[in-house]
Amino acid sequence: MKKKHTKILLVDDEPDILEIVGYNLNQEGYQIFTATNGKEAIAKAKKELPDLIIMDVMMPEMDGMEACENIRKIPELANVIITFLTARSEDYSQVAGFDAGADDYITKPIKPKLLVSKVKALLRRLKEQEQNSETLNVGGIEINREEYKIVQDGVEIALPRKEFELFYLLASKPGKVFKRDEILDKVWGNEVVVGGRTIDVHIRKLREKIGEDLFKTIKGVGYKFEV
């Protein structure tokens, strides 16, 4: 996806934040739109259909959490990536953000260059959505769902079925935080899971076989795959 075709909606009630963040992302070639509260964000999102929404939490009229929940209910915005950019760094606030449907949670203050890097990482998943649903190529790792095969740096890695399905789920959306309940539902479904640490054990095995730094733990929430 070309940058000039990538739309980013910035939502914050502080003009300085909109100006600084908007300037830095615009310099990277992204198309920038702005809103100053949750209600305006929903209207702008419906009109512009952005690829990414960067939103504050505390805002007048409608806060970011409520706006995020509402946006997630709009069919034409089903694939939009939403990240919060906020000064609220408490664990419970981050958990609430992910529960509302956010893909990521970034705390202020943050250096512009680092924010741009995070935005680029979030937008990588849009490229993955354009690939064949049966085959993914993420960070030099080829994942073939039909053959249950993984090739990393030219070497084929054998994974048991559940490890493969967990890896495929996380790698299908690099950077997205998958909550534990979502992982259990999508990987194990109605099967009986023995012990509450089943996911942790599978993640540990994936780290050993594929790479320690590729699988990030989000305390109290779940896991994400980063390249």
N, C-alpha and C positions, 0 to 999 in steps of 0.2 A: 504493500500500500504506500503510495507516494505521500510525502509529508504535506504537499500543498492541497491534497484531497482529504487530509485528516483534520476533522473538526474537534475542537476542544472547548467545552463550556466551563468557564470559571464562575463559581458562585461564592461570594463573600460580601459582607456588609461594610468591609473596610476598603475604601477607594485605593489606599496605598498598596494593599495586597493585590488587588485586581490589576493595578498599573504595573507593579514590579514583576509579578508572575506572568502576566499577559505579555509584557515586553520580552522577557527571556524566552518564552515559548514561541512568540512570533518571530524572534530572531532565528529560531530553528526551522522556520518555514511552516509552522502549523497555523491553521485558520482558527482564530480565537473569537469566542462570543462570551458575553458576561451577563451576570444577573446578581442582584443584591439581596435576595431572600429566597426562601424555599418555593413560594408560590410563583414568583417570576421564573425561577429555575425550571419548574415543570412546564410552564408555557413556552419558554425558549427551547427546551429539549424537544417538545412536540413539533415545534416549527423547524428547527435546524437539524434534528436527528444526529446529534454529535456521536463521535466514536468513543470519547472519553469525557467524563464529568469530574471536575475537581471541586469539592464542595466543603465549605466550613460547616461546623456543627451548630454553634450558637448564632442565630440570626433572628431578626424581627419577623413578625407575621407568621412564618412557618420555619421551624428549625430544619437542619440538614437531615436528621434522622427520619422525620416524618416525610420530608421531600423524597428521600431515597426510597422509602417504602412505597410511596405513590408512584414513583417512576418505574419501579419494578413490576407494577401492575399494568403498565402500558405495553401492549403487544409489539408495536413498532419500535420500542426501545428495549426489547428483550435482550439484545446482545451488547448493549452499551456497557462500557466499563466505568465503574464509579469508585472513586477514592475520596476519603475525607482528608482535608488538610486543615488541621486545627491545633490550637494551643492546649487542648485537653488531652493529657497523656495518661490519665488513670486507666488501670486495667479494665474496670467495669464499663468505662466509656468506649473503649476499643471493642469489647465484647458486644456492647449494644450496637455499635456501628456495623459489625459483621452480621449480627442478627437482623439488622434493618435491610441487609442485602448488599453491603459494600464489598468490593473486591480487595480493597487495601485501605490502610489507615496510616497517614503520614502526619507526624507531629511538627508543629512550629516551635522555635524558628528552624529553618532549614536553608542551607546555602543554595542559591539559584542553580549552580551547576549540578549539585546532587539531586535537586528536584527534577531537572531536565533528564538526568540519567534514570530516575525512577519512572518518569513518564514514558521514556523510550522502552523500558522493560515492560510496563503495563501494556503498551501498544503492540508488543511482539505477538501477543496472543491473537490479535486480529489476523496476522499472517497465517497462524496455525489454522484458523477457521476456514481459510481459503484452500487448504490442502485436502487431499483425499481423506475421508473419514476413517478409512481402514489403515492408513499409513501415516505416521507422524515422523518428522525429522526435527528434533529439538536439541540444540546445543551439540550437534555432531552425533547425536544418538538416533538411530533409525529404529522405529517401533512399528512392527507389523502385527496388527491385531488379529488378522485372519489366520496367520501362521503361529501366533503366540511366540514371536521371535524378536529379540533385541540385538542390535549390532552397534557396538561402541568402539570407535577407532579401529574398525575393521575386524574386531573380535566379537564373535557371537556369545551372548550371555544367556545361560539357561535359568529360567525362573519358574518356580511352581505357579500354578494357575492364579491363586489369590494374590501373590506378590506381583505378578504381571498385571492383573486387573487394577490393583492399587496404583502401581506405577503409571499405567496408561491413563487413569483418571487424573492424577496429579499433573502429568506431563501434557495432557490435552489443553490445559490452560495455565501456562507458566506464569507464576506470580500471583495467581488467584489462591486465596486462603480457603481451603475446604474444611468445613467444620466436622468434628468427629461423627456427629449423627448423620451427616450427609455421606461421609465415607462409608459408614456401616450400612446405610441404606443402599448405596449404589454398588458396593463391592460384595457385601454379604447378603443383602436383601433380607429375606425371611429366614435365612439359615441361622442355626443356633451358634452364637459366638461364645466360646469358652473363655471366661475371664474378661475383665475390663481392660486389660492391657494388650489385647490382641492386635490392635492397630499399631501400638508402640513397638511390639516385637517385629511386625512386618516391616515397619519403617527402618528399624535397626538393621535388618537383613538387607534391605535395599541400599542403605548407606554403605554397608560392607561390600556389596557387589558392584555398585554403580558409582558411588562417590559420596563421601561424608558431607561435603558442602552443598550438595544439590538439593537436599531435603531440609527445610527449615521448620522448626517447631514454633508455633505461635501459642504461647502459654495461655491455657484456659480456653483455647478456641479450637485449634486443629493444626493442620500442616499445609505447607505449600512447596512447590517445586520451582527452583530458580536456576537460571542459566546465565 
